[in-house]
Amino acid sequence: MAGQPLPQPDPIDPHHLSLAADVGVHVELVAGDSPHIYPFHFRSKHALASAIVDQRSAEARASVDELLARRLSGLETLIDICFLIATEDIGDELSRAGLNLLESVGRADDLQTRVLTEWIDAFTRILEKAASEGDVRDDVEPRSVARLLVSLYQGLRQTSDLAEPERFLHDFRAAWALVLPGFVTDDRRAYVTEFIKRRTVIAIRKAKPLPR
């Protein structure tokens, strides 16, 4: 009946996402102008995109909670989270869709600002823990480092190639190596550098790229 609220959409089924690298093209296909192919009762393409981003954010938070439960050091946990984000971005279509859409439509309705702020907040809390453990320099503001790391990953998605996992992950490791001296204490830097190298090897072994 006119005027009644639309039904709440079900969780996005990953199988509804294209295996193509260009997720934006897929959204055009599944959320086109013809009402009969409009899925999930979304009012617009932007609403569909927002739902994908929000669902991926919720799944990411659950993955982070699992890593936090392992009770590694703050810095080890942060590195594990970053490499988890990378491997899922490489091989999980919902993860890829969420981050692609965050870039392409996220500026509308402050969606990008909200999601990236949540990301920065989470990294800040972990870096504060790392600072309390003596792994982060006293003259460094954890939130500034968190913002840098989020920016680093978002930028690397533009300048490297997710379709080539080994290259992307080596580029990610190299970027970490460049920023480590700016916030990790001198006595922990060698260990953290080696930890990142090990995580890179593991990530390369696990990463399975999406079909082109």
N, C-alpha and C positions, 0 to 999 in steps of 0.2 A: 504494500500500500504506500502511496506517495507520502512523504514526510516521515516515514519510519526509518530508524537508523539501519544502515546496512549491516549484515551479519559480520561478526568478527572473522578475519581471515585465519585459516589454519596456518601452522608453521610452514615455512617455505620448504617444499620438498627439493632436496638437492638435484633430483632427477629432472626437475623442471628447468634447471639451469643448463645452458648450452655448454658443450665441451669445447666450443670455440674459444679462442683467446680473447676475442673482442666481445666482452659480456654486454656492452652497450647495444650491439647489434641484436643480440638475443632478446634484450628487454624490448626492443622495437617489435620483435616478432611476437612475443607472448603478451605484450601490452600495447598492441597496436590500436588503430582508431576504430576498428570494428568491434561493437559491444560484445558480439558472440564469442570473441576470442580473448576477452578480458578475463584473466584468471583471478580467483581468490576474492572477487568483489571489491577490488581496489578502485578508488575513484580516478586515479591518474597514474601515469608512468612514474611520477615522482613518489607517489604513495607506495607503489610497488618497490621502487628502489630503496626507499627509506626502510621498508619492512625487511628487505634483504640485509641492509646494513645493520639494523637493530638486532636481527636474529644472529648474525655473525658476531656482533659484539657480545651478545649474551653467551654464545658458545665459547668465545675467547676468554671471557671472565671465568667460566667453569674450568677451562684448561689451566688458567693461571692458578686457580684455587688448588687444583691437583698438584701443581708444581710447588706451591707454597707449603703443602702438607708434607713434602719430603724433608723439610727442615734443613735444607742446605744453607750455606751462608747467603746473606743478602745479595752479594755480587754474583755468586754462582747461580742463584735463582734468577736474577735479572738476565744473565747471559742465556740461560736455558729458555727463558720466555722469549727472548729475541730470536733465538734459532728455531723455536717452535713456530713462531709467527712466520718466519721465512719458509720453513718446510711446508707449512700448510698453504701459504700463498703460492708456492710452486706447484703443489699437487692436489689441492682440494678446491673444487670448483666454487663452492659457497664462499670460501675464504677469499678466493680471487675476485669473485663478483662483489663481495662487500667492499674490498679496498678499491677496486676499479670504480665502483659507483660512488664511493666516498669522494673520490677525486673529481668525477665527472658531473655529479649533481649535488654534491654535499654542501655547496655554499648556499643553496636555497634553504630557507627556514633555519639557518644556523646548524644544520645537521652535522656538517664537518667540524665546526667549532665544538659542539657538544661531545662528539665521539672522541676527537683528539684530546680534549680536556680530560675526559675520563681516562684515556690512555696515559696522559702525562701525570695525572693524579696517582694512578697505580704505580707507575715507575718511580714517582717521588717517594712514596711510602717505602718501597723496597730499597731505594738509595739511602733513605734516612736510617733504615736498619743496617745497611752496609757501613754507613758512617759511624754508627754506634759500635760496630764491630772492629773499627779501625782500618777499614779498607778504602775509605774515601777521605781525601785530604780535608783538613780543617778549614781551609780558605775557600772551599767550593760550596756553592749553594746547590743542594740536591735537586731542587726543581729546575734549575738552569740546565743541569746535566740531563734530566729527564726530557726536557724540551728538545735538547740537542739530539738525543738518541732517537726520539720519535721523528724528528726532521731528517735525521740521517737515513732512517729506513725508508721514509716516504720519498726522499730524493733518489735513493739507490734504485727504487722501482722504475724511475724514469731513465736512469743512465746505464743500468746493467740490463740483463735479459733473463727474466724468470723462466723462459723456455729452455735455457741452458743452465741447469741447476749447479753444475760444478763451477762454472764461471761466476754465477750470481753469488754463490756461497763463499767463494774465494774473495770476491770483491767485498762482501760483507765483512769477512775476517780482516781484510786489509783496512777497511774503514774503521773498525774497532781498534786496530793496532795504532792508528793515527790519533784517535781521541783518548786512548787510555792515559797517556802522560798528563793529560789535562785534569784528571780527577782521581786517579787511583794512587794510593800512597806508594812511595818508592820501594818499600820493602815487600809489597805485594804484587808489584807489576810483573815480575818474571813468572810468578805462579799463574796470575790471571791470563797472561799471554799464552802460556802453555795450555791452560784450561780451554781457552777459545780455540786453539788449534785442534784439540781433541774433539771439541763439539763440532767443529767444521767437518772433520773426517766422518763423524757419526751422521751428521746431517746429509752429507753427500751420499752416503750409503743408503739412507732412508728415502731421500727425495725422489719422487716419481713425477715427472712433468706431465701436465695436461696435454692431450693430443692437440696438435696445431690445427 
